[in-house]
Amino acid sequence: MKKLYYFSKPKLQFVEIRNYKSKLALYFVFSLIIFSSIIVGAYYFISSFANSSKDIISLRAENRELKDNLNKMLSLYKSLNVQVDSLAQSNNNLRIAVNLDPISNGEKTVGIGGGSFNNSLDFLTSPTEEKLKQVLSYVDDVSRKINFEKNQYLEISNKLKENKLLYKAIPAIKPCNGVESDGFGMRLHPILHIKRMHEGIDFEMESGSPVYATGDGKIDFVGYKEGFGLVVEIDHGFGYQTVYAHLSQSIVHEGQKVKRGEEIALSGNTGLSTGPHLHYEVHQNGVALNPDQFFFGNLGFFELTSKN
């Protein structure tokens, strides 16, 4: 085998290279490993750079889409806020319609109260920060307004239910089919011949004619009262009470519930009376009112009761 030598300056002579094949193989393997590592590292570096570029392009596209959606949201919530304000005005009109006091601007402010979102965006520095703050502010305002108006609608709904009962209870029809004679107000008593308040109106009719409840309610009293003879009284609720006097017969009992237009008694001539007639009174919270104010226009008794 051919020998290999190299010149050694310190020794000033040629020295034989021993086991050079194994050393050469070792150097070759070591060089191959380093070269391979460089190639692999370069590949991953280039791949990473390429992927980063793709990610940046993707993020930019996503950012543009988010900005577009942010603008759309801002426009949407602006429009929604206007609609809620319009709804609030309709709400106030409904309150007036059902006999509730309208809500003032001050009450709305107090009722709506503080926000439900944390609108702190101090960590943002992008130009879209202000728009995002606006969107969150509108979301907050609209959410609070909707909750406030929902409570108002609940109150209106409850008032409507109450009003339905009230409308059925109000003594709104004539209690009989007789002819009205003495009216409400001061008069000379036909028997006592003294001036005194006539707290109702009289209807002339034959004895035994039907007498009807003028509104929904509960029979509060059945019996005799001084001067009035046989009397039926109805408690209609909401402070309303009606009195039917000089009756010949009652066909209801105390505690019984009755409907408007339901027959409750027969007319008569009991008590201090100059002849067969019905004396009828309407009271609210203990104050006598003119029953004529409760009769509905020119509609007759049978026209009204036929609708019940």
Protein Blocks (a to p, Z undefined) as FASTA:
>chain_A
ZZdddddfklopacddehklmmmmmmmmmmmmmmmmmmmmmmmmmmmmmmmmmmmmmmmm
mmmmmmmmmmmmmmmmmmmmmmmmmmmmmmmmmmmmnopacddfklmmmmnopafbdfbf
klpcbfklmmmmmmmmmmmmmmmmmmmmmmmmmmmmmmmmmmmmmmmmpccbcfbfcdcf
bdedddddfklopacddfbdcddddehiacddfbdcddfbgcddehklpaddddebjoia
cddehiabdcbdehiacdehiafbdcdfehjdfbdcddddddeehiacdfklmpgcjbdf
klmmmmZZ
